[in-house]
Amino acid sequence: MSQSQIQWFPGHMTKALRMMQENISLVDLVVEILDARCPISTRNPEIQKLAQNKSRLVLLNKADLADINKNEEWESVFKAEGATCAVMSAKNPSCKKEILALIQEACKEKIERDKRKGIKNRPIRVMVTGIPNVGKSTVINLLAGRASAKTGNKPGVTKGKQWIKLSQNIELLDTPGVLWPRFDDALIGEHLALIGSVNDTLLNMDELAISFLKQMDSDYPGVVESRYGFTEEDLRSDVGMQEILCIEENKRYVAILRQIAFKRNALVKAGEPDVSKAAKLIIDDFRAARLGKISLESANKQ
Ligand code: G4P
């Protein structure tokens, strides 16, 4: 994570926070969208404070890319926090109905309260929040049925509030609450980089791939080997490794990158693997779930 990027956020945070407070005060329900592959890293640190006294619906989005077992664990964690929570993929249009039902469920106390007070037909007002790239625009477009949510990746929301009627009693703020991600922890920065929430040009992809391979070794052993078709023996018998200078701890992962390059014919010249190309390749394969459904964070490790 580059220094310039870490320092970019604080200047914008106060403004974004003020705008979020202003907008949150207008709604009954905050829909918090997280990336199911790393809910902790994609969670804004302020959201719990911001959404205090509001009903909360946590959507673990991009579940089509994430580990099914871990999705279930995370769902339980957020439910235990008192939020309504569901695992979903906004790319699948059939989840629109489910989200509308969840909004009703999350607001059932408010609906009951209104009923008791004799208030009829007061709509539930909803705002969609999340850090960039978690799928806010996709969710809003799905719910609103039109391309209305393209706001660019700016924190806060734009002025001039518009409400979109989603059903007889649900209204959605048409601009999402774009929150900022956390950059206070190297591991969080890594996870955000791996899911593609950080501009790749700012990243050292070789280092990122090595961190990813370490995590794969511990959480999904054997998956990388079988995807690219190499064995432990291939790693041991790579004589070219003898000439590589790198810290001992990284040797295994450099050797893996070399095998990936050999297997994919990514060569700098005959017989010499292009490790950087292999690093990009494995990160792209992870992002597109070509390594299978992989989650970077486990609820039971928190
Ligand atoms: P944002 O408003 O929170 O910044 O996110 P946005 O909706 O723009 O979504 C960011 C990217 O994530 C988009 O891909 C979008 O299609 C994708 N996406 C959103 N929800 C899901 C999901 O549930 N599953 C998967 N697999 N992808 C999802 P993109 O490549 O930037 O755009 P596009 O090529 O899809 O248009």
Boltz pocket constraint, residues with backbone or C-beta under 6 A from the ligand:
constraints:
  - pocket:
      binder: B
      contacts: [[A, 61], [A, 62], [A, 63], [A, 64], [A, 65], [A, 88], [A, 89], [A, 90], [A, 91], [A, 92], [A, 130], [A, 131], [A, 132], [A, 133], [A, 134], [A, 135], [A, 136], [A, 137], [A, 138], [A, 139], [A, 149], [A, 153]]
      max_distance: 6.0
